[in-house]
Amino acid sequence: MSAKESTTGSDGFTPEERAAMKERAAELRAEGRKGAKRADGIQAVLDRIAQMAPEDRALAERVHVAVTAAAPQLSAKTWYGMPAYADANGKIVVFFQDSGKFNYRYSTLGFQDAANLDDGDLWPVAYALRAWSPAVERKVVELVRAAVS
Protein backbone atom coordinates (compact mmCIF):
# COMPACT_ATOMS: atom_id res chain seq x y z
CA MET A 1 0.00 0.00 0.00
CA SER A 2 1.43 3.41 -0.93
CA ALA A 3 1.66 6.35 1.43
CA LYS A 4 -1.20 8.05 -0.39
CA GLU A 5 -3.49 5.06 0.23
CA SER A 6 -2.84 4.77 3.97
CA THR A 7 -4.94 7.42 5.64
CA THR A 8 -5.47 7.49 9.36
CA GLY A 9 -7.56 10.60 9.90
CA SER A 10 -11.10 11.44 8.95
CA ASP A 11 -9.74 14.30 6.84
CA GLY A 12 -8.32 11.88 4.24
CA PHE A 13 -4.72 13.07 4.62
CA THR A 14 -1.81 10.76 5.36
CA PRO A 15 0.37 11.49 8.38
CA GLU A 16 3.10 12.64 5.97
CA GLU A 17 0.73 15.08 4.26
CA ARG A 18 -0.43 16.49 7.60
CA ALA A 19 3.21 16.91 8.66
CA ALA A 20 3.98 18.78 5.42
CA MET A 21 1.06 21.15 6.03
CA LYS A 22 2.30 21.82 9.57
CA GLU A 23 5.79 22.49 8.20
CA ARG A 24 4.36 24.96 5.69
CA ALA A 25 2.43 26.79 8.42
CA ALA A 26 5.64 27.10 10.46
CA GLU A 27 7.50 28.38 7.37
CA LEU A 28 4.86 31.05 6.79
CA ARG A 29 5.08 32.14 10.43
CA ALA A 30 8.89 32.36 10.16
CA GLU A 31 8.67 34.35 6.90
CA GLY A 32 6.27 36.76 8.54
CA ARG A 33 8.69 37.58 11.33
CA LYS A 34 10.37 40.92 10.95
CA GLY A 35 13.96 40.67 9.78
CA ALA A 36 13.78 37.36 7.93
CA LYS A 37 16.79 37.32 5.63
CA ARG A 38 18.09 35.34 2.66
CA ALA A 39 20.61 33.68 4.98
CA ASP A 40 17.74 32.33 7.10
CA GLY A 41 16.32 30.57 4.05
CA ILE A 42 19.66 29.07 3.10
CA GLN A 43 20.17 27.81 6.64
CA ALA A 44 16.66 26.32 6.73
CA VAL A 45 17.39 24.44 3.49
CA LEU A 46 20.75 23.18 4.77
CA ASP A 47 19.16 22.10 8.06
CA ARG A 48 16.41 20.22 6.20
CA ILE A 49 18.95 18.50 3.95
CA ALA A 50 20.96 17.45 7.02
CA GLN A 51 17.85 15.69 8.41
CA MET A 52 17.41 13.49 5.33
CA ALA A 53 18.39 9.84 5.01
CA PRO A 54 21.92 9.45 3.61
CA GLU A 55 20.85 8.61 0.03
CA ASP A 56 18.40 11.51 -0.11
CA ARG A 57 20.88 13.85 1.58
CA ALA A 58 23.54 13.10 -1.06
CA LEU A 59 21.07 13.89 -3.86
CA ALA A 60 19.74 17.01 -2.13
CA GLU A 61 23.25 18.37 -1.58
CA ARG A 62 24.08 17.93 -5.27
CA VAL A 63 20.77 19.49 -6.34
CA HIS A 64 21.40 22.43 -4.00
CA VAL A 65 24.86 23.04 -5.47
CA ALA A 66 23.60 22.69 -9.05
CA VAL A 67 20.60 25.00 -8.56
CA THR A 68 22.51 27.72 -6.71
CA ALA A 69 25.30 27.66 -9.31
CA ALA A 70 22.95 27.66 -12.31
CA ALA A 71 20.59 30.31 -10.92
CA PRO A 72 22.23 32.37 -8.16
CA GLN A 73 19.37 34.87 -8.38
CA LEU A 74 17.00 32.34 -6.79
CA SER A 75 16.57 32.40 -3.02
CA ALA A 76 16.79 29.16 -1.07
CA LYS A 77 13.95 28.48 1.36
CA THR A 78 11.93 25.56 2.60
CA TRP A 79 8.50 24.92 1.14
CA TYR A 80 6.27 22.34 2.82
CA GLY A 81 9.45 21.18 4.52
CA MET A 82 11.30 20.66 1.23
CA PRO A 83 14.33 22.52 -0.11
CA ALA A 84 13.04 25.03 -2.66
CA TYR A 85 14.29 27.99 -4.65
CA ALA A 86 12.21 31.11 -5.24
CA ASP A 87 12.38 34.00 -7.68
CA ALA A 88 12.57 37.70 -6.76
CA ASN A 89 8.79 37.73 -6.21
CA GLY A 90 9.03 34.90 -3.69
CA LYS A 91 7.41 32.39 -6.07
CA ILE A 92 8.82 28.88 -5.95
CA VAL A 93 10.56 27.97 -9.21
CA VAL A 94 12.14 24.60 -8.34
CA PHE A 95 12.05 22.23 -5.37
CA PHE A 96 13.53 18.93 -4.22
CA GLN A 97 11.28 16.33 -2.61
CA ASP A 98 13.27 13.59 -0.91
CA SER A 99 12.00 10.04 -1.26
CA GLY A 100 11.38 9.82 2.48
CA LYS A 101 9.02 12.80 2.48
CA PHE A 102 6.05 10.72 1.32
CA ASN A 103 7.71 7.29 1.35
CA TYR A 104 8.31 7.14 -2.41
CA ARG A 105 10.88 4.94 -4.11
CA TYR A 106 12.53 7.99 -5.71
CA SER A 107 13.22 11.63 -4.97
CA THR A 108 11.65 14.32 -7.13
CA LEU A 109 12.99 17.46 -8.76
CA GLY A 110 9.92 19.57 -9.39
CA PHE A 111 9.09 22.89 -10.98
CA GLN A 112 6.25 25.25 -10.14
CA ASP A 113 4.25 27.70 -12.23
CA ALA A 114 6.96 30.38 -11.99
CA ALA A 115 9.33 28.15 -14.01
CA ASN A 116 9.60 29.02 -17.70
CA LEU A 117 9.55 25.47 -19.02
CA ASP A 118 6.54 25.80 -21.33
CA ASP A 119 6.92 23.68 -24.45
CA GLY A 120 3.77 23.69 -26.57
CA ASP A 121 0.67 22.29 -24.93
CA LEU A 122 2.39 19.62 -22.81
CA TRP A 123 5.65 19.59 -20.82
CA PRO A 124 7.04 17.85 -17.73
CA VAL A 125 7.17 19.69 -14.42
CA ALA A 126 8.61 16.91 -12.24
CA TYR A 127 11.46 14.45 -12.63
CA ALA A 128 12.15 11.26 -10.68
CA LEU A 129 15.68 11.28 -9.31
CA ARG A 130 17.32 8.10 -8.02
CA ALA A 131 21.05 8.71 -8.52
CA TRP A 132 23.44 11.53 -9.36
CA SER A 133 25.77 11.44 -12.34
CA PRO A 134 27.43 13.97 -14.66
CA ALA A 135 24.54 13.48 -17.11
CA VAL A 136 21.97 14.13 -14.37
CA GLU A 137 23.86 17.24 -13.29
CA ARG A 138 23.92 18.58 -16.85
CA LYS A 139 20.17 17.99 -17.20
CA VAL A 140 19.38 19.65 -13.85
CA VAL A 141 21.50 22.69 -14.75
CA GLU A 142 19.86 22.88 -18.19
CA LEU A 143 16.36 22.69 -16.69
CA VAL A 144 17.07 25.27 -13.98
CA ARG A 145 18.60 27.71 -16.46
CA ALA A 146 15.58 27.31 -18.73
CA ALA A 147 13.24 27.73 -15.76
CA VAL A 148 14.70 31.14 -14.89
CA SER A 149 15.13 32.39 -18.46
N, CA and C atoms as an extended XYZ file, in Angstrom:
447
Properties=species:S:1:pos:R:3:atomname:S:1:resname:S:1:resid:I:1 pbc="F F F"
N         0.851       -1.178        0.000 N   MET     1
C         0.000        0.000        0.000 CA  MET     1
C         0.889        1.232        0.000 C   MET     1
N         0.616        2.197       -0.857 N   SER     2
C         1.435        3.407       -0.931 CA  SER     2
C         1.059        4.366        0.182 C   SER     2
N         1.914        5.355        0.389 N   ALA     3
C         1.660        6.355        1.430 CA  ALA     3
C         0.352        7.081        1.181 C   ALA     3
N         0.010        7.311       -0.074 N   LYS     4
C        -1.204        8.047       -0.391 CA  LYS     4
C        -2.459        7.238       -0.069 C   LYS     4
N        -2.338        5.905       -0.025 N   GLU     5
C        -3.495        5.062        0.233 CA  GLU     5
C        -3.718        4.818        1.718 C   GLU     5
N        -2.719        5.072        2.551 N   SER     6
C        -2.840        4.766        3.969 CA  SER     6
C        -3.200        6.020        4.751 C   SER     6
N        -4.483        6.271        4.874 N   THR     7
C        -4.940        7.420        5.644 CA  THR     7
C        -5.311        6.960        7.039 C   THR     7
N        -5.113        7.839        7.998 N   THR     8
C        -5.470        7.494        9.362 CA  THR     8
C        -6.496        8.449        9.937 C   THR     8
N        -6.621        9.617        9.371 N   GLY     9
C        -7.556       10.598        9.901 CA  GLY     9
C        -8.813       10.689        9.071 C   GLY     9
N        -9.831       11.276        9.664 N   SER    10
C       -11.098       11.440        8.945 CA  SER    10
C       -10.996       12.500        7.856 C   SER    10
N        -9.907       13.265        7.853 N   ASP    11
C        -9.737       14.304        6.836 CA  ASP    11
C        -9.211       13.755        5.518 C   ASP    11
N        -8.797       12.496        5.478 N   GLY    12
C        -8.324       11.885        4.244 CA  GLY    12
C        -6.858       12.122        3.950 C   GLY    12
N        -6.134       12.803        4.831 N   PHE    13
C        -4.716       13.066        4.617 CA  PHE    13
C        -3.872       12.009        5.318 C   PHE    13
N        -2.748       11.678        4.716 N   THR    14
C        -1.811       10.762        5.360 CA  THR    14
C        -1.061       11.523        6.450 C   THR    14
N        -0.436       10.803        7.364 N   PRO    15
C         0.370       11.494        8.380 CA  PRO    15
C         1.467       12.354        7.750 C   PRO    15
N         2.058       11.875        6.647 N   GLU    16
C         3.104       12.640        5.971 CA  GLU    16
C         2.548       13.940        5.386 C   GLU    16
N         1.353       13.875        4.825 N   GLU    17
C         0.734       15.081        4.255 CA  GLU    17
C         0.383       16.084        5.351 C   GLU    17
N        -0.131       15.583        6.487 N   ARG    18
C        -0.435       16.488        7.603 CA  ARG    18
C         0.844       17.136        8.127 C   ARG    18
N         1.932       16.363        8.198 N   ALA    19
C         3.214       16.913        8.657 CA  ALA    19
C         3.708       17.994        7.704 C   ALA    19
N         3.556       17.775        6.404 N   ALA    20
C         3.983       18.781        5.419 CA  ALA    20
C         3.182       20.067        5.583 C   ALA    20
N         1.890       19.946        5.839 N   MET    21
C         1.065       21.148        6.033 CA  MET    21
C         1.494       21.901        7.289 C   MET    21
N         1.825       21.172        8.347 N   LYS    22
C         2.303       21.824        9.569 CA  LYS    22
C         3.643       22.517        9.318 C   LYS    22
N         4.508       21.871        8.537 N   GLU    23
C         5.791       22.490        8.198 CA  GLU    23
C         5.578       23.778        7.421 C   GLU    23
N         4.630       23.764        6.492 N   ARG    24
C         4.356       24.965        5.695 CA  ARG    24
C         3.826       26.089        6.581 C   ARG    24
N         2.960       25.769        7.516 N   ALA    25
C         2.433       26.791        8.423 CA  ALA    25
C         3.570       27.411        9.239 C   ALA    25
N         4.495       26.587        9.710 N   ALA    26
C         5.643       27.103       10.464 CA  ALA    26
C         6.529       27.973        9.578 C   ALA    26
N         6.697       27.572        8.309 N   GLU    27
C         7.495       28.380        7.374 CA  GLU    27
C         6.862       29.746        7.159 C   GLU    27
N         5.556       29.772        7.004 N   LEU    28
C         4.860       31.047        6.794 CA  LEU    28
C         4.982       31.942        8.019 C   LEU    28
N         4.899       31.352        9.211 N   ARG    29
C         5.082       32.144       10.434 CA  ARG    29
C         6.495       32.717       10.473 C   ARG    29
N         7.492       31.902       10.140 N   ALA    30
C         8.888       32.361       10.158 CA  ALA    30
C         9.119       33.458        9.125 C   ALA    30
N         8.517       33.322        7.937 N   GLU    31
C         8.667       34.348        6.901 CA  GLU    31
C         8.024       35.657        7.322 C   GLU    31
N         6.986       35.572        8.115 N   GLY    32
C         6.271       36.765        8.542 CA  GLY    32
C         6.990       37.540        9.630 C   GLY    32
N         7.938       36.894       10.284 N   ARG    33
C         8.686       37.585       11.332 CA  ARG    33
C         9.534       38.683       10.722 C   ARG    33
N         9.573       39.788       11.416 N   LYS    34
C        10.373       40.918       10.946 CA  LYS    34
C        11.848       40.530       10.926 C   LYS    34
N        12.525       40.906        9.866 N   GLY    35
C        13.955       40.667        9.782 CA  GLY    35
C        14.356       39.343        9.159 C   GLY    35
N        13.405       38.602        8.607 N   ALA    36
C        13.775       37.355        7.927 CA  ALA    36
C        14.682       37.699        6.753 C   ALA    36
N        15.787       36.991        6.646 N   LYS    37
C        16.789       37.316        5.632 CA  LYS    37
C        17.050       36.119        4.737 C   LYS    37
N        17.717       36.389        3.621 N   ARG    38
C        18.091       35.342        2.664 CA  ARG    38
C        18.905       34.246        3.357 C   ARG    38
N        19.783       34.647        4.267 N   ALA    39
C        20.615       33.675        4.980 CA  ALA    39
C        19.767       32.718        5.804 C   ALA    39
N        18.636       33.200        6.333 N   ASP    40
C        17.742       32.335        7.099 CA  ASP    40
C        17.194       31.221        6.214 C   ASP    40
N        16.844       31.563        4.980 N   GLY    41
C        16.321       30.568        4.047 CA  GLY    41
C        17.367       29.531        3.686 C   GLY    41
N        18.577       29.997        3.433 N   ILE    42
C        19.663       29.066        3.104 CA  ILE    42
C        19.906       28.119        4.269 C   ILE    42
N        19.936       28.660        5.474 N   GLN    43
C        20.175       27.812        6.644 CA  GLN    43
C        19.041       26.815        6.836 C   GLN    43
N        17.808       27.237        6.609 N   ALA    44
C        16.665       26.323        6.734 CA  ALA    44
C        16.782       25.174        5.737 C   ALA    44
N        17.211       25.483        4.514 N   VAL    45
C        17.393       24.440        3.492 CA  VAL    45
C        18.512       23.489        3.916 C   VAL    45
N        19.634       24.030        4.358 N   LEU    46
C        20.751       23.177        4.772 CA  LEU    46
C        20.375       22.313        5.970 C   LEU    46
N        19.620       22.874        6.906 N   ASP    47
C        19.159       22.100        8.063 CA  ASP    47
C        18.242       20.964        7.624 C   ASP    47
N        17.339       21.250        6.693 N   ARG    48
C        16.411       20.223        6.200 CA  ARG    48
C        17.171       19.123        5.475 C   ARG    48
N        18.143       19.500        4.658 N   ILE    49
C        18.951       18.504        3.945 CA  ILE    49
C        19.692       17.617        4.947 C   ILE    49
N        20.218       18.210        6.009 N   ALA    50
C        20.961       17.453        7.019 CA  ALA    50
C        20.088       16.412        7.716 C   ALA    50
N        18.780       16.618        7.749 N   GLN    51
C        17.854       15.691        8.406 CA  GLN    51
C        17.479       14.494        7.528 C   GLN    51
N        17.818       14.544        6.260 N   MET    52
C        17.408       13.489        5.326 CA  MET    52
C        18.224       12.215        5.514 C   MET    52
N        17.658       11.107        5.040 N   ALA    53
C        18.385        9.838        5.006 CA  ALA    53
C        19.622       10.019        4.120 C   ALA    53
N        20.667        9.246        4.348 N   PRO    54
C        21.922        9.454        3.610 CA  PRO    54
C        21.784        9.507        2.088 C   PRO    54
N        20.993        8.613        1.498 N   GLU    55
C        20.852        8.607        0.033 CA  GLU    55
C        20.174        9.889       -0.447 C   GLU    55
N        19.114       10.285        0.249 N   ASP    56
C        18.404       11.514       -0.110 CA  ASP    56
C        19.277       12.735        0.129 C   ASP    56
N        20.012       12.716        1.240 N   ARG    57
C        20.882       13.847        1.576 CA  ARG    57
C        21.930       14.059        0.484 C   ARG    57
N        22.526       12.980        0.001 N   ALA    58
C        23.537       13.097       -1.058 CA  ALA    58
C        22.937       13.730       -2.311 C   ALA    58
N        21.742       13.305       -2.693 N   LEU    59
C        21.075       13.894       -3.862 CA  LEU    59
C        20.727       15.357       -3.614 C   LEU    59
N        20.156       15.643       -2.441 N   ALA    60
C        19.736       17.012       -2.126 CA  ALA    60
C        20.922       17.966       -2.116 C   ALA    60
N        22.050       17.516       -1.590 N   GLU    61
C        23.246       18.366       -1.579 CA  GLU    61
C        23.689       18.695       -2.998 C   GLU    61
N        23.673       17.706       -3.875 N   ARG    62
C        24.082       17.933       -5.265 CA  ARG    62
C        23.085       18.834       -5.985 C   ARG    62
N        21.795       18.621       -5.735 N   VAL    63
C        20.774       19.488       -6.340 CA  VAL    63
C        20.977       20.919       -5.857 C   VAL    63
N        21.203       21.095       -4.566 N   HIS    64
C        21.399       22.434       -4.003 CA  HIS    64
C        22.576       23.140       -4.684 C   HIS    64
N        23.682       22.451       -4.826 N   VAL    65
C        24.860       23.040       -5.471 CA  VAL    65
C        24.549       23.382       -6.925 C   VAL    65
N        23.906       22.465       -7.635 N   ALA    66
C        23.600       22.694       -9.054 CA  ALA    66
C        22.640       23.865       -9.238 C   ALA    66
N        21.594       23.922       -8.424 N   VAL    67
C        20.601       24.999       -8.560 CA  VAL    67
C        21.222       26.345       -8.218 C   VAL    67
N        21.947       26.422       -7.112 N   THR    68
C        22.507       27.715       -6.711 CA  THR    68
C        23.591       28.191       -7.672 C   THR    68
N        24.298       27.261       -8.319 N   ALA    69
C        25.303       27.659       -9.311 CA  ALA    69
C        24.646       28.086      -10.620 C   ALA    69
N        23.613       27.369      -11.030 N   ALA    70
C        22.954       27.658      -12.312 CA  ALA    70
C        22.072       28.899      -12.244 C   ALA    70
N        21.519       29.180      -11.067 N   ALA    71
C        20.593       30.314      -10.924 CA  ALA    71
C        20.820       31.005       -9.582 C   ALA    71
N        21.935       31.723       -9.442 N   PRO    72
C        22.232       32.370       -8.162 CA  PRO    72
C        21.212       33.433       -7.759 C   PRO    72
N        20.384       33.872       -8.706 N   GLN    73
C        19.368       34.871       -8.382 CA  GLN    73
C        18.197       34.279       -7.594 C   GLN    73
N        18.078       32.960       -7.559 N   LEU    74
C        17.004       32.335       -6.790 CA  LEU    74
C        17.371       32.315       -5.312 C   LEU    74
N        16.368       32.430       -4.466 N   SER    75
C        16.567       32.402       -3.019 CA  SER    75
C        16.181       31.035       -2.480 C   SER    75
N        17.073       30.445       -1.699 N   ALA    76
C        16.789       29.157       -1.070 CA  ALA    76
C        15.841       29.368        0.100 C   ALA    76
N        14.885       28.466        0.239 N   LYS    77
C        13.950       28.482        1.363 CA  LYS    77
C        13.313       27.110        1.450 C   LYS    77
N        12.676       26.811        2.551 N   THR    78
C        11.929       25.561        2.601 CA  THR    78
C        10.491       25.840        2.195 C   THR    78
N         9.874       24.825        1.637 N   TRP    79
C         8.503       24.920        1.136 CA  TRP    79
C         7.840       23.583        1.439 C   TRP    79
N         6.872       23.579        2.331 N   TYR    80
C         6.267       22.337        2.822 CA  TYR    80
C         7.341       21.388        3.353 C   TYR    80
N         8.375       21.969        3.950 N   GLY    81
C         9.454       21.177        4.516 CA  GLY    81
C        10.448       20.646        3.509 C   GLY    81
N        10.382       21.118        2.281 N   MET    82
C        11.296       20.657        1.227 CA  MET    82
C        12.219       21.800        0.816 C   MET    82
N        13.463       21.485        0.447 N   PRO    83
C        14.332       22.521       -0.113 CA  PRO    83
C        13.708       23.072       -1.396 C   PRO    83
N        13.651       24.390       -1.489 N   ALA    84
C        13.041       25.029       -2.656 CA  ALA    84
C        13.796       26.312       -2.965 C   ALA    84
N        13.561       26.815       -4.173 N   TYR    85
C        14.289       27.985       -4.647 CA  TYR    85
C        13.289       28.913       -5.315 C   TYR    85
N        13.237       30.155       -4.818 N   ALA    86
C        12.208       31.106       -5.235 CA  ALA    86
C        12.801       32.256       -6.039 C   ALA    86
N        11.957       32.846       -6.887 N   ASP    87
C        12.378       34.001       -7.685 CA  ASP    87
C        12.289       35.277       -6.849 C   ASP    87
N        12.558       36.412       -7.463 N   ALA    88
C        12.568       37.698       -6.755 CA  ALA    88
C        11.205       38.054       -6.172 C   ALA    88
N        10.138       37.481       -6.718 N   ASN    89
C         8.788       37.731       -6.205 CA  ASN    89
C         8.395       36.758       -5.102 C   ASN    89
N         9.312       35.881       -4.725 N   GLY    90
C         9.025       34.903       -3.687 CA  GLY    90
C         8.296       33.665       -4.182 C   GLY    90
N         8.104       33.552       -5.484 N   LYS    91
C         7.408       32.393       -6.067 CA  LYS    91
C         8.392       31.238       -6.232 C   LYS    91
N         7.975       30.055       -5.813 N   ILE    92
C         8.821       28.876       -5.951 CA  ILE    92
C         8.991       28.549       -7.429 C   ILE    92
N        10.241       28.358       -7.835 N   VAL    93
C        10.561       27.966       -9.210 CA  VAL    93
C        10.853       26.469       -9.251 C   VAL    93
N        11.710       26.003       -8.347 N   VAL    94
C        12.135       24.603       -8.343 CA  VAL    94
C        12.227       24.113       -6.897 C   VAL    94
N        11.962       22.815       -6.703 N   PHE    95
C        12.048       22.234       -5.366 CA  PHE    95
C        12.575       20.808       -5.455 C   PHE    95
N        13.057       20.309       -4.327 N   PHE    96
C        13.530       18.928       -4.220 CA  PHE    96
C        12.697       18.235       -3.163 C   PHE    96
N        12.064       17.143       -3.549 N   GLN    97
C        11.281       16.330       -2.611 CA  GLN    97
C        12.029       15.022       -2.395 C   GLN    97
N        12.537       14.824       -1.185 N   ASP    98
C        13.272       13.592       -0.912 CA  ASP    98
C        12.319       12.402       -0.875 C   ASP    98
N        12.847       11.229       -1.179 N   SER    99
C        11.998       10.039       -1.261 CA  SER    99
C        11.325        9.727        0.069 C   SER    99
N        11.958       10.085        1.170 N   GLY   100
C        11.384        9.821        2.480 CA  GLY   100
C        10.225       10.728        2.850 C   GLY   100
N        10.070       11.834        2.149 N   LYS   101
C         9.019       12.802        2.483 CA  LYS   101
C         7.639       12.151        2.475 C   LYS   101
N         7.336       11.408        1.426 N   PHE   102
C         6.046       10.725        1.319 CA  PHE   102
C         6.234        9.230        1.069 C   PHE   102
N         7.387        8.710        1.473 N   ASN   103
C         7.705        7.289        1.347 CA  ASN   103
C         7.636        6.792       -0.090 C   ASN   103
N         8.233        7.546       -1.002 N   TYR   104
C         8.306        7.143       -2.407 CA  TYR   104
C         9.596        6.376       -2.647 C   TYR   104
N         9.673        5.705       -3.774 N   ARG   105
C        10.881        4.945       -4.109 CA  ARG   105
C        11.917        5.803       -4.815 C   ARG   105
N        11.613        7.071       -5.046 N   TYR   106
C        12.531        7.989       -5.714 CA  TYR   106
C        12.322        9.395       -5.172 C   TYR   106
N        13.348       10.212       -5.299 N   SER   107
C        13.225       11.634       -4.973 CA  SER   107
C        12.683       12.344       -6.205 C   SER   107
N        12.242       13.575       -6.021 N   THR   108
C        11.648       14.325       -7.129 CA  THR   108
C        12.270       15.705       -7.232 C   THR   108
N        12.629       16.082       -8.446 N   LEU   109
C        12.995       17.459       -8.757 CA  LEU   109
C        11.774       18.030       -9.455 C   LEU   109
N        11.159       19.037       -8.838 N   GLY   110
C         9.918       19.573       -9.389 CA  GLY   110
C         9.998       21.055       -9.670 C   GLY   110
N         9.157       21.485      -10.585 N   PHE   111
C         9.093       22.886      -10.977 CA  PHE   111
C         7.675       23.390      -10.785 C   PHE   111
N         7.550       24.624      -10.355 N   GLN   112
C         6.255       25.253      -10.138 CA  GLN   112
C         5.912       26.182      -11.300 C   GLN   112
N         4.776       26.832      -11.180 N   ASP   113
C         4.249       27.701      -12.230 CA  ASP   113
C         5.199       28.833      -12.620 C   ASP   113
N         6.037       29.285      -11.696 N   ALA   114
C         6.963       30.382      -11.991 CA  ALA   114
C         8.112       29.950      -12.906 C   ALA   114
N         8.270       28.657      -13.123 N   ALA   115
C         9.330       28.152      -14.006 CA  ALA   115
C         8.925       28.322      -15.466 C   ALA   115
N         9.856       28.799      -16.268 N   ASN   116
C         9.602       29.018      -17.698 CA  ASN   116
C         9.987       27.783      -18.506 C   ASN   116
N         9.250       26.717      -18.322 N   LEU   117
C         9.550       25.466      -19.020 CA  LEU   117
C         8.523       25.139      -20.101 C   LEU   117
N         7.609       26.056      -20.356 N   ASP   118
C         6.541       25.796      -21.328 CA  ASP   118
C         7.109       25.314      -22.655 C   ASP   118
N         6.495       24.258      -23.179 N   ASP   119
C         6.917       23.680      -24.453 CA  ASP   119
C         5.669       23.173      -25.168 C   ASP   119
N         5.014       24.069      -25.886 N   GLY   120
C         3.774       23.689      -26.567 CA  GLY   120
C         2.633       23.541      -25.579 C   GLY   120
N         1.837       22.513      -25.776 N   ASP   121
C         0.669       22.290      -24.926 CA  ASP   121
C         0.917       21.282      -23.810 C   ASP   121
N         2.099       20.661      -23.788 N   LEU   122
C         2.393       19.623      -22.805 CA  LEU   122
C         3.887       19.619      -22.502 C   LEU   122
N         4.245       19.658      -21.206 N   TRP   123
C         5.648       19.592      -20.819 CA  TRP   123
C         5.743       19.036      -19.406 C   TRP   123
N         6.869       18.404      -19.074 N   PRO   124
C         7.038       17.851      -17.729 CA  PRO   124
C         7.353       18.947      -16.718 C   PRO   124
N         6.867       18.759      -15.501 N   VAL   125
C         7.174       19.691      -14.418 CA  VAL   125
C         7.795       18.977      -13.214 C   VAL   125
N         7.981       17.665      -13.312 N   ALA   126
C         8.614       16.905      -12.237 CA  ALA   126
C         9.432       15.768      -12.836 C   ALA   126
N        10.545       15.481      -12.165 N   TYR   127
C        11.460       14.446      -12.634 CA  TYR   127
C        11.821       13.533      -11.470 C   TYR   127
N        11.702       12.230      -11.676 N   ALA   128
C        12.146       11.261      -10.679 CA  ALA   128
C        13.669       11.270      -10.658 C   ALA   128
N        14.227       11.193       -9.469 N   LEU   129
C        15.679       11.279       -9.307 CA  LEU   129
C        16.117       10.175       -8.345 C   LEU   129
N        16.890        9.219       -8.852 N   ARG   130
C        17.323        8.095       -8.020 CA  ARG   130
C        18.821        8.082       -7.777 C   ARG   130
N        19.592        8.691       -8.669 N   ALA   131
C        21.051        8.709       -8.517 CA  ALA   131
C        21.598        9.959       -9.196 C   ALA   131
N        22.796       10.346       -8.781 N   TRP   132
C        23.445       11.527       -9.356 CA  TRP   132
C        24.576       11.075      -10.265 C   TRP   132
N        24.701       11.732      -11.388 N   SER   133
C        25.772       11.442      -12.343 CA  SER   133
C        26.075       12.732      -13.094 C   SER   133
N        27.159       12.774      -13.853 N   PRO   134
C        27.426       13.968      -14.662 CA  PRO   134
C        26.283       14.277      -15.632 C   PRO   134
N        25.663       13.257      -16.189 N   ALA   135
C        24.541       13.479      -17.111 CA  ALA   135
C        23.340       14.074      -16.380 C   ALA   135
N        23.070       13.584      -15.169 N   VAL   136
C        21.966       14.133      -14.372 CA  VAL   136
C        22.266       15.584      -14.028 C   VAL   136
N        23.487       15.860      -13.623 N   GLU   137
C        23.863       17.235      -13.286 CA  GLU   137
C        23.667       18.170      -14.478 C   GLU   137
N        24.104       17.743      -15.648 N   ARG   138
C        23.925       18.577      -16.849 CA  ARG   138
C        22.447       18.845      -17.106 C   ARG   138
N        21.608       17.830      -16.949 N   LYS   139
C        20.168       17.988      -17.196 CA  LYS   139
C        19.541       18.927      -16.163 C   LYS   139
N        19.912       18.775      -14.902 N   VAL   140
C        19.380       19.650      -13.851 CA  VAL   140
C        19.773       21.095      -14.130 C   VAL   140
N        21.030       21.335      -14.445 N   VAL   141
C        21.496       22.694      -14.746 CA  VAL   141
C        20.751       23.248      -15.952 C   VAL   141
N        20.592       22.451      -16.992 N   GLU   142
C        19.859       22.876      -18.195 CA  GLU   142
C        18.412       23.252      -17.853 C   GLU   142
N        17.750       22.416      -17.063 N   LEU   143
C        16.357       22.688      -16.686 CA  LEU   143
C        16.238       23.949      -15.833 C   LEU   143
N        17.129       24.104      -14.862 N   VAL   144
C        17.069       25.272      -13.978 CA  VAL   144
C        17.339       26.548      -14.766 C   VAL   144
N        18.324       26.516      -15.640 N   ARG   145
C        18.603       27.709      -16.457 CA  ARG   145
C        17.407       28.055      -17.337 C   ARG   145
N        16.777       27.054      -17.914 N   ALA   146
C        15.579       27.308      -18.728 CA  ALA   146
C        14.452       27.854      -17.859 C   ALA   146
N        14.321       27.317      -16.654 N   ALA   147
C        13.237       27.731      -15.760 CA  ALA   147
C        13.325       29.200      -15.375 C   ALA   147
N        14.534       29.738      -15.305 N   VAL   148
C        14.702       31.136      -14.890 CA  VAL   148
C        14.932       32.073      -16.070 C   VAL   148
N        14.878       31.550      -17.277 N   SER   149
C        15.133       32.392      -18.460 CA  SER   149
C        13.946       33.288      -18.772 C   SER   149
